[in-house]
Amino acid sequence: MPTINKNKLTKEQIEKAMACGTAEELMALAKSEGVELTKEEADAYLAELADVELQEGSLKMAAGGSCDSYVCSMVGL
């Protein structure tokens, strides 16, 4: 089975992957797309996705101005 080419992932595929809560869920999703993942690869992808989610959340808070002083200090704003 092919490996994941991150440059060719669609927005929908990324959203589905971000909705996965466990490596096993991500592995099943990948398999349904014709890609075989090991548990280690799935764990690594989930860690990457968590970083992306965190960065987007921090940016949204800063852009929207909905950040109290405690939360802002926690994310470095």
Phi and psi in radians as a Rosetta constraint file:
Dihedral C 1 N 2 CA 2 C 2 CIRCULARHARMONIC -1.254 0.35
Dihedral N 2 CA 2 C 2 N 3 CIRCULARHARMONIC 2.841 0.35
Dihedral C 2 N 3 CA 3 C 3 CIRCULARHARMONIC -1.615 0.35
Dihedral N 3 CA 3 C 3 N 4 CIRCULARHARMONIC 2.995 0.35
Dihedral C 3 N 4 CA 4 C 4 CIRCULARHARMONIC -1.418 0.35
Dihedral N 4 CA 4 C 4 N 5 CIRCULARHARMONIC 2.223 0.35
Dihedral C 4 N 5 CA 5 C 5 CIRCULARHARMONIC -1.750 0.35
Dihedral N 5 CA 5 C 5 N 6 CIRCULARHARMONIC 1.767 0.35
Dihedral C 5 N 6 CA 6 C 6 CIRCULARHARMONIC -1.035 0.35
Dihedral N 6 CA 6 C 6 N 7 CIRCULARHARMONIC -0.456 0.35
Dihedral C 6 N 7 CA 7 C 7 CIRCULARHARMONIC -1.293 0.35
Dihedral N 7 CA 7 C 7 N 8 CIRCULARHARMONIC -0.272 0.35
Dihedral C 7 N 8 CA 8 C 8 CIRCULARHARMONIC -1.927 0.35
Dihedral N 8 CA 8 C 8 N 9 CIRCULARHARMONIC 0.165 0.35
Dihedral C 8 N 9 CA 9 C 9 CIRCULARHARMONIC -1.264 0.35
Dihedral N 9 CA 9 C 9 N 10 CIRCULARHARMONIC 2.420 0.35
Dihedral C 9 N 10 CA 10 C 10 CIRCULARHARMONIC -1.488 0.35
Dihedral N 10 CA 10 C 10 N 11 CIRCULARHARMONIC 2.851 0.35
Dihedral C 10 N 11 CA 11 C 11 CIRCULARHARMONIC -1.029 0.35
Dihedral N 11 CA 11 C 11 N 12 CIRCULARHARMONIC -0.695 0.35
Dihedral C 11 N 12 CA 12 C 12 CIRCULARHARMONIC -1.109 0.35
Dihedral N 12 CA 12 C 12 N 13 CIRCULARHARMONIC -0.735 0.35
Dihedral C 12 N 13 CA 13 C 13 CIRCULARHARMONIC -1.113 0.35
Dihedral N 13 CA 13 C 13 N 14 CIRCULARHARMONIC -0.707 0.35
Dihedral C 13 N 14 CA 14 C 14 CIRCULARHARMONIC -1.146 0.35
Dihedral N 14 CA 14 C 14 N 15 CIRCULARHARMONIC -0.741 0.35
Dihedral C 14 N 15 CA 15 C 15 CIRCULARHARMONIC -1.092 0.35
Dihedral N 15 CA 15 C 15 N 16 CIRCULARHARMONIC -0.719 0.35
Dihedral C 15 N 16 CA 16 C 16 CIRCULARHARMONIC -1.105 0.35
Dihedral N 16 CA 16 C 16 N 17 CIRCULARHARMONIC -0.744 0.35
Dihedral C 16 N 17 CA 17 C 17 CIRCULARHARMONIC -1.125 0.35
Dihedral N 17 CA 17 C 17 N 18 CIRCULARHARMONIC -0.693 0.35
Dihedral C 17 N 18 CA 18 C 18 CIRCULARHARMONIC -1.166 0.35
Dihedral N 18 CA 18 C 18 N 19 CIRCULARHARMONIC -0.414 0.35
Dihedral C 18 N 19 CA 19 C 19 CIRCULARHARMONIC -1.392 0.35
Dihedral N 19 CA 19 C 19 N 20 CIRCULARHARMONIC -0.220 0.35
Dihedral C 19 N 20 CA 20 C 20 CIRCULARHARMONIC -1.282 0.35
Dihedral N 20 CA 20 C 20 N 21 CIRCULARHARMONIC 2.308 0.35
Dihedral C 20 N 21 CA 21 C 21 CIRCULARHARMONIC -1.698 0.35
Dihedral N 21 CA 21 C 21 N 22 CIRCULARHARMONIC -0.283 0.35
Dihedral C 21 N 22 CA 22 C 22 CIRCULARHARMONIC -2.366 0.35
Dihedral N 22 CA 22 C 22 N 23 CIRCULARHARMONIC 2.831 0.35
Dihedral C 22 N 23 CA 23 C 23 CIRCULARHARMONIC -1.069 0.35
Dihedral N 23 CA 23 C 23 N 24 CIRCULARHARMONIC -0.643 0.35
Dihedral C 23 N 24 CA 24 C 24 CIRCULARHARMONIC -1.113 0.35
Dihedral N 24 CA 24 C 24 N 25 CIRCULARHARMONIC -0.709 0.35
Dihedral C 24 N 25 CA 25 C 25 CIRCULARHARMONIC -1.115 0.35
Dihedral N 25 CA 25 C 25 N 26 CIRCULARHARMONIC -0.739 0.35
Dihedral C 25 N 26 CA 26 C 26 CIRCULARHARMONIC -1.158 0.35
Dihedral N 26 CA 26 C 26 N 27 CIRCULARHARMONIC -0.682 0.35
Dihedral C 26 N 27 CA 27 C 27 CIRCULARHARMONIC -1.093 0.35
Dihedral N 27 CA 27 C 27 N 28 CIRCULARHARMONIC -0.723 0.35
Dihedral C 27 N 28 CA 28 C 28 CIRCULARHARMONIC -1.151 0.35
Dihedral N 28 CA 28 C 28 N 29 CIRCULARHARMONIC -0.730 0.35
Dihedral C 28 N 29 CA 29 C 29 CIRCULARHARMONIC -1.076 0.35
Dihedral N 29 CA 29 C 29 N 30 CIRCULARHARMONIC -0.826 0.35
Dihedral C 29 N 30 CA 30 C 30 CIRCULARHARMONIC -1.056 0.35
Dihedral N 30 CA 30 C 30 N 31 CIRCULARHARMONIC -0.742 0.35
Dihedral C 30 N 31 CA 31 C 31 CIRCULARHARMONIC -1.086 0.35
Dihedral N 31 CA 31 C 31 N 32 CIRCULARHARMONIC -0.661 0.35
Dihedral C 31 N 32 CA 32 C 32 CIRCULARHARMONIC -1.156 0.35
Dihedral N 32 CA 32 C 32 N 33 CIRCULARHARMONIC -0.368 0.35
Dihedral C 32 N 33 CA 33 C 33 CIRCULARHARMONIC -1.667 0.35
Dihedral N 33 CA 33 C 33 N 34 CIRCULARHARMONIC 0.071 0.35
Dihedral C 33 N 34 CA 34 C 34 CIRCULARHARMONIC 1.507 0.35
Dihedral N 34 CA 34 C 34 N 35 CIRCULARHARMONIC 0.349 0.35
Dihedral C 34 N 35 CA 35 C 35 CIRCULARHARMONIC -2.130 0.35
Dihedral N 35 CA 35 C 35 N 36 CIRCULARHARMONIC 2.312 0.35
Dihedral C 35 N 36 CA 36 C 36 CIRCULARHARMONIC -1.705 0.35
Dihedral N 36 CA 36 C 36 N 37 CIRCULARHARMONIC 2.203 0.35
Dihedral C 36 N 37 CA 37 C 37 CIRCULARHARMONIC -2.047 0.35
Dihedral N 37 CA 37 C 37 N 38 CIRCULARHARMONIC 2.503 0.35
Dihedral C 37 N 38 CA 38 C 38 CIRCULARHARMONIC -1.453 0.35
Dihedral N 38 CA 38 C 38 N 39 CIRCULARHARMONIC 2.896 0.35
Dihedral C 38 N 39 CA 39 C 39 CIRCULARHARMONIC -1.065 0.35
Dihedral N 39 CA 39 C 39 N 40 CIRCULARHARMONIC -0.696 0.35
Dihedral C 39 N 40 CA 40 C 40 CIRCULARHARMONIC -1.114 0.35
Dihedral N 40 CA 40 C 40 N 41 CIRCULARHARMONIC -0.741 0.35
Dihedral C 40 N 41 CA 41 C 41 CIRCULARHARMONIC -1.132 0.35
Dihedral N 41 CA 41 C 41 N 42 CIRCULARHARMONIC -0.744 0.35
Dihedral C 41 N 42 CA 42 C 42 CIRCULARHARMONIC -1.094 0.35
Dihedral N 42 CA 42 C 42 N 43 CIRCULARHARMONIC -0.751 0.35
Dihedral C 42 N 43 CA 43 C 43 CIRCULARHARMONIC -1.055 0.35
Dihedral N 43 CA 43 C 43 N 44 CIRCULARHARMONIC -0.725 0.35
Dihedral C 43 N 44 CA 44 C 44 CIRCULARHARMONIC -1.149 0.35
Dihedral N 44 CA 44 C 44 N 45 CIRCULARHARMONIC -0.742 0.35
Dihedral C 44 N 45 CA 45 C 45 CIRCULARHARMONIC -1.124 0.35
Dihedral N 45 CA 45 C 45 N 46 CIRCULARHARMONIC -0.706 0.35
Dihedral C 45 N 46 CA 46 C 46 CIRCULARHARMONIC -1.100 0.35
Dihedral N 46 CA 46 C 46 N 47 CIRCULARHARMONIC -0.674 0.35
Dihedral C 46 N 47 CA 47 C 47 CIRCULARHARMONIC -1.111 0.35
Dihedral N 47 CA 47 C 47 N 48 CIRCULARHARMONIC -0.729 0.35
Dihedral C 47 N 48 CA 48 C 48 CIRCULARHARMONIC -1.088 0.35
Dihedral N 48 CA 48 C 48 N 49 CIRCULARHARMONIC -0.772 0.35
Dihedral C 48 N 49 CA 49 C 49 CIRCULARHARMONIC -1.127 0.35
Dihedral N 49 CA 49 C 49 N 50 CIRCULARHARMONIC -0.650 0.35
Dihedral C 49 N 50 CA 50 C 50 CIRCULARHARMONIC -1.111 0.35
Dihedral N 50 CA 50 C 50 N 51 CIRCULARHARMONIC -0.687 0.35
Dihedral C 50 N 51 CA 51 C 51 CIRCULARHARMONIC -1.091 0.35
Dihedral N 51 CA 51 C 51 N 52 CIRCULARHARMONIC -0.752 0.35
Dihedral C 51 N 52 CA 52 C 52 CIRCULARHARMONIC -1.104 0.35
Dihedral N 52 CA 52 C 52 N 53 CIRCULARHARMONIC -0.783 0.35
Dihedral C 52 N 53 CA 53 C 53 CIRCULARHARMONIC -1.059 0.35
Dihedral N 53 CA 53 C 53 N 54 CIRCULARHARMONIC -0.766 0.35
Dihedral C 53 N 54 CA 54 C 54 CIRCULARHARMONIC -1.110 0.35
Dihedral N 54 CA 54 C 54 N 55 CIRCULARHARMONIC -0.800 0.35
Dihedral C 54 N 55 CA 55 C 55 CIRCULARHARMONIC -1.091 0.35
Dihedral N 55 CA 55 C 55 N 56 CIRCULARHARMONIC -0.752 0.35
Dihedral C 55 N 56 CA 56 C 56 CIRCULARHARMONIC -1.126 0.35
Dihedral N 56 CA 56 C 56 N 57 CIRCULARHARMONIC -0.699 0.35
Dihedral C 56 N 57 CA 57 C 57 CIRCULARHARMONIC -1.114 0.35
Dihedral N 57 CA 57 C 57 N 58 CIRCULARHARMONIC -0.739 0.35
Dihedral C 57 N 58 CA 58 C 58 CIRCULARHARMONIC -1.119 0.35
Dihedral N 58 CA 58 C 58 N 59 CIRCULARHARMONIC -0.726 0.35
Dihedral C 58 N 59 CA 59 C 59 CIRCULARHARMONIC -1.146 0.35
Dihedral N 59 CA 59 C 59 N 60 CIRCULARHARMONIC -0.707 0.35
Dihedral C 59 N 60 CA 60 C 60 CIRCULARHARMONIC -1.110 0.35
Dihedral N 60 CA 60 C 60 N 61 CIRCULARHARMONIC -0.722 0.35
Dihedral C 60 N 61 CA 61 C 61 CIRCULARHARMONIC -1.093 0.35
Dihedral N 61 CA 61 C 61 N 62 CIRCULARHARMONIC -0.769 0.35
Dihedral C 61 N 62 CA 62 C 62 CIRCULARHARMONIC -1.170 0.35
Dihedral N 62 CA 62 C 62 N 63 CIRCULARHARMONIC -0.737 0.35
Dihedral C 62 N 63 CA 63 C 63 CIRCULARHARMONIC -1.198 0.35
Dihedral N 63 CA 63 C 63 N 64 CIRCULARHARMONIC -0.627 0.35
Dihedral C 63 N 64 CA 64 C 64 CIRCULARHARMONIC -1.491 0.35
Dihedral N 64 CA 64 C 64 N 65 CIRCULARHARMONIC -0.196 0.35
Dihedral C 64 N 65 CA 65 C 65 CIRCULARHARMONIC 1.234 0.35
Dihedral N 65 CA 65 C 65 N 66 CIRCULARHARMONIC 0.216 0.35
Dihedral C 65 N 66 CA 66 C 66 CIRCULARHARMONIC -1.652 0.35
Dihedral N 66 CA 66 C 66 N 67 CIRCULARHARMONIC 1.076 0.35
Dihedral C 66 N 67 CA 67 C 67 CIRCULARHARMONIC -2.347 0.35
Dihedral N 67 CA 67 C 67 N 68 CIRCULARHARMONIC 2.004 0.35
Dihedral C 67 N 68 CA 68 C 68 CIRCULARHARMONIC -1.343 0.35
Dihedral N 68 CA 68 C 68 N 69 CIRCULARHARMONIC 2.916 0.35
Dihedral C 68 N 69 CA 69 C 69 CIRCULARHARMONIC -1.069 0.35
Dihedral N 69 CA 69 C 69 N 70 CIRCULARHARMONIC -0.611 0.35
Dihedral C 69 N 70 CA 70 C 70 CIRCULARHARMONIC -1.168 0.35
Dihedral N 70 CA 70 C 70 N 71 CIRCULARHARMONIC -0.846 0.35
Dihedral C 70 N 71 CA 71 C 71 CIRCULARHARMONIC -1.134 0.35
Dihedral N 71 CA 71 C 71 N 72 CIRCULARHARMONIC -0.739 0.35
Dihedral C 71 N 72 CA 72 C 72 CIRCULARHARMONIC -1.045 0.35
Dihedral N 72 CA 72 C 72 N 73 CIRCULARHARMONIC -0.718 0.35
Dihedral C 72 N 73 CA 73 C 73 CIRCULARHARMONIC -1.182 0.35
Dihedral N 73 CA 73 C 73 N 74 CIRCULARHARMONIC -0.536 0.35
Dihedral C 73 N 74 CA 74 C 74 CIRCULARHARMONIC -1.219 0.35
Dihedral N 74 CA 74 C 74 N 75 CIRCULARHARMONIC -0.575 0.35
Dihedral C 74 N 75 CA 75 C 75 CIRCULARHARMONIC -1.747 0.35
Dihedral N 75 CA 75 C 75 N 76 CIRCULARHARMONIC 0.107 0.35
Dihedral C 75 N 76 CA 76 C 76 CIRCULARHARMONIC 1.422 0.35
Dihedral N 76 CA 76 C 76 N 77 CIRCULARHARMONIC 0.491 0.35
